[in-house]
């Protein structure tokens, strides 16, 4: 109990977000036919999630993140960062070391959502 077991991504343009996350993390999206809203199930190699149209406006950028932050573990930070940037994402907080644990960084997706990636590396310094 009390373990994160599902996540959701809110979007302005669902198809654009599906393309973004499919290209970077190879996640699979399947539209739910029986719901009264447009909703896609997300299959990953870890916890699964959902994607839906944003129910409310986001705060202006200068207000920072207004969400529960998720970070995705990746095999190679630099390769994944390059994929993010080439698919329209931008850097929110550049790569930094959490000494003895990992390389971490934060990005903004095509929908204005902030998310993190990290690469485990006990030699990070």
C-alpha positions as CSV (number, residue, x, y, z in Angstrom):
1,X,0.0,0.0,0.0
2,X,0.9,3.7,-0.3
3,X,3.0,3.0,-3.4
4,X,2.7,5.1,-6.6
5,X,1.1,2.7,-9.0
6,X,-0.4,4.9,-11.8
7,X,0.2,8.3,-13.4
8,X,-1.7,10.6,-15.7
9,X,-0.5,13.1,-18.3
10,X,-2.8,16.1,-19.0
11,X,-2.5,17.5,-22.5
12,X,-3.8,20.3,-24.7
13,X,-3.3,18.2,-27.8
14,X,-3.4,14.4,-27.0
15,X,-2.1,13.2,-30.4
16,X,0.9,15.5,-30.1
17,X,1.7,14.2,-26.6
18,X,1.2,10.6,-27.7
19,X,3.8,11.1,-30.5
20,X,6.2,12.8,-28.1
21,X,6.2,10.1,-25.5
22,X,6.0,7.2,-28.0
23,X,9.1,8.6,-29.8
24,X,11.1,9.1,-26.6
25,X,10.2,6.2,-24.3
26,X,8.5,3.8,-26.7
27,X,5.3,3.8,-24.6
28,X,2.2,2.3,-26.1
29,X,-1.2,4.2,-26.1
30,X,-4.6,2.7,-26.4
31,X,-7.8,4.8,-26.5
32,X,-10.5,3.8,-24.1
33,X,-13.8,3.4,-26.0
34,X,-16.2,3.1,-23.1
35,X,-15.4,6.3,-21.2
36,X,-17.4,9.5,-21.5
37,X,-14.1,11.5,-22.1
38,X,-11.2,11.0,-24.5
39,X,-8.8,8.9,-22.5
40,X,-5.8,6.7,-23.5
41,X,-4.2,4.0,-21.4
42,X,-0.4,4.1,-21.4
43,X,1.6,0.9,-21.2
44,X,5.3,1.3,-20.1
45,X,7.9,-1.1,-18.9
46,X,7.0,-0.1,-15.3
47,X,4.0,1.5,-13.8
48,X,1.2,2.2,-16.3
49,X,-0.8,5.4,-16.7
50,X,-3.3,7.4,-18.7
51,X,-3.5,10.4,-20.9
52,X,-6.4,12.9,-21.2
53,X,-7.2,16.4,-22.3
54,X,-6.3,19.0,-19.7
55,X,-9.3,19.7,-17.5
56,X,-8.2,23.1,-16.5
57,X,-5.6,25.7,-17.6
58,X,-2.0,25.5,-16.5
59,X,-0.5,28.2,-14.4
60,X,1.9,30.7,-16.2
61,X,5.5,29.4,-16.6
62,X,6.9,31.8,-14.1
63,X,4.8,30.1,-11.3
64,X,6.7,26.8,-11.7
65,X,5.4,23.3,-11.6
66,X,1.9,22.7,-10.3
67,X,1.8,18.9,-10.4
68,X,3.0,15.7,-8.7
69,X,6.4,15.3,-10.4
70,X,7.4,12.0,-12.1
71,X,10.9,11.0,-13.2
72,X,11.6,8.2,-15.7
73,X,14.6,5.9,-15.3
74,X,16.5,5.7,-18.5
75,X,19.5,3.7,-19.7
76,X,21.4,6.7,-21.1
77,X,20.7,10.2,-19.9
78,X,22.4,12.0,-22.8
79,X,20.8,9.9,-25.5
80,X,17.3,10.3,-24.0
81,X,17.8,14.1,-23.5
82,X,18.7,14.4,-27.2
83,X,15.5,12.5,-28.1
84,X,13.5,14.8,-25.9
85,X,14.9,17.9,-27.5
86,X,14.6,16.6,-31.1
87,X,10.9,15.9,-30.4
88,X,10.1,19.4,-29.2
89,X,10.8,19.2,-25.5
90,X,12.9,21.8,-23.7
91,X,15.2,21.7,-20.7
92,X,13.7,22.9,-17.5
93,X,16.7,22.0,-15.2
94,X,19.9,20.8,-16.9
95,X,21.6,17.4,-16.0
96,X,23.2,17.3,-12.6
97,X,24.7,14.6,-10.4
98,X,23.2,13.2,-7.3
99,X,26.6,12.0,-6.0
100,X,27.0,8.3,-5.8
101,X,23.4,7.6,-7.1
102,X,22.4,9.0,-10.5
103,X,22.3,11.7,-13.2
104,X,19.1,13.7,-13.0
105,X,17.5,16.4,-15.1
106,X,14.1,18.0,-15.9
107,X,12.4,18.8,-19.1
108,X,9.1,20.3,-20.4
109,X,7.1,18.3,-22.9
110,X,5.1,19.6,-25.9
111,X,2.1,20.2,-23.6
112,X,3.9,22.3,-21.0
113,X,4.3,19.5,-18.4
114,X,7.5,19.1,-16.5
115,X,9.0,15.7,-16.0
116,X,12.3,14.2,-15.0
117,X,14.7,11.6,-16.3
118,X,17.5,9.9,-14.4
119,X,20.3,7.4,-15.2
120,X,21.5,5.3,-12.3
121,X,25.3,5.7,-11.9
122,X,27.1,5.1,-8.6
123,X,30.0,7.1,-10.0
124,X,28.0,10.3,-10.6
125,X,29.7,13.2,-9.1
